[in-house]
């Protein structure tokens, strides 16, 4: 599943943007958002999703159940 950023909790600190290996995070209207088409949950890059690891606000970067789990290409 792709991750999403809960906009009401985002402090716009930008810590997540630089950590994303897929450049899936960008700023929109003062908060950061994750493009689910680019999010791979950091699979193949890191053991844990980096957006959630570096975010200073707990449970701001969370799994988005609206999208299926990422599958690496065979």
C-alpha positions as a Python dict, from the first residue, in 0.01 Angstrom:
ca = {
    (1, 'X'): (0, 0, 0),
    (2, 'X'): (118, 347, -69),
    (3, 'X'): (165, 587, 216),
    (4, 'X'): (-21, 913, 263),
    (5, 'X'): (39, 1221, 474),
    (6, 'X'): (-243, 1334, 698),
    (7, 'X'): (-264, 1699, 597),
    (8, 'X'): (-412, 1822, 925),
    (9, 'X'): (-107, 1689, 1111),
    (10, 'X'): (162, 1796, 862),
    (11, 'X'): (381, 2077, 998),
    (12, 'X'): (539, 2140, 655),
    (13, 'X'): (885, 2076, 796),
    (14, 'X'): (989, 1908, 464),
    (15, 'X'): (1192, 1635, 637),
    (16, 'X'): (1013, 1365, 440),
    (17, 'X'): (1060, 1516, 94),
    (18, 'X'): (1438, 1475, 80),
    (19, 'X'): (1426, 1124, 227),
    (20, 'X'): (1192, 974, -35),
    (21, 'X'): (1398, 760, -276),
    (22, 'X'): (1124, 781, -541),
    (23, 'X'): (1060, 1156, -531),
    (24, 'X'): (695, 1076, -450),
    (25, 'X'): (659, 1358, -197),
    (26, 'X'): (588, 1718, -293),
    (27, 'X'): (441, 2030, -138),
    (28, 'X'): (88, 2137, -224),
    (29, 'X'): (-92, 2427, -60),
    (30, 'X'): (138, 2443, 240),
    (31, 'X'): (147, 2072, 325),
    (32, 'X'): (323, 1774, 179),
    (33, 'X'): (153, 1497, -17),
    (34, 'X'): (262, 1156, -143),
    (35, 'X'): (193, 1053, -502),
    (36, 'X'): (61, 697, -463),
    (37, 'X'): (170, 612, -818),
    (38, 'X'): (534, 676, -720),
    (39, 'X'): (530, 543, -362),
    (40, 'X'): (696, 203, -321),
    (41, 'X'): (691, 208, 61),
    (42, 'X'): (1072, 231, 24),
    (43, 'X'): (1082, -139, -71),
    (44, 'X'): (1418, -209, -230),
    (45, 'X'): (1571, 102, -76),
    (46, 'X'): (1516, 89, 301),
    (47, 'X'): (1380, -152, 562),
    (48, 'X'): (1116, 99, 672),
    (49, 'X'): (929, 379, 493),
    (50, 'X'): (1148, 682, 537),
    (51, 'X'): (867, 937, 543),
    (52, 'X'): (728, 775, 857),
    (53, 'X'): (1074, 735, 1007),
    (54, 'X'): (1177, 1101, 976),
    (55, 'X'): (843, 1271, 1039),
    (56, 'X'): (852, 1456, 1372),
    (57, 'X'): (477, 1407, 1424),
    (58, 'X'): (375, 1050, 1508),
    (59, 'X'): (126, 882, 1275),
    (60, 'X'): (130, 1157, 1014),
    (61, 'X'): (274, 935, 738),
    (62, 'X'): (49, 632, 732),
    (63, 'X'): (-53, 347, 504),
    (64, 'X'): (-324, 446, 258),
    (65, 'X'): (-561, 148, 233),
    (66, 'X'): (-711, 291, -87),
    (67, 'X'): (-410, 159, -280),
    (68, 'X'): (-281, -198, -314),
    (69, 'X'): (49, -305, -165),
    (70, 'X'): (348, -221, -385),
    (71, 'X'): (482, -511, -593),
    (72, 'X'): (838, -481, -720),
    (73, 'X'): (875, -562, -1091),
    (74, 'X'): (981, -919, -1160),
}
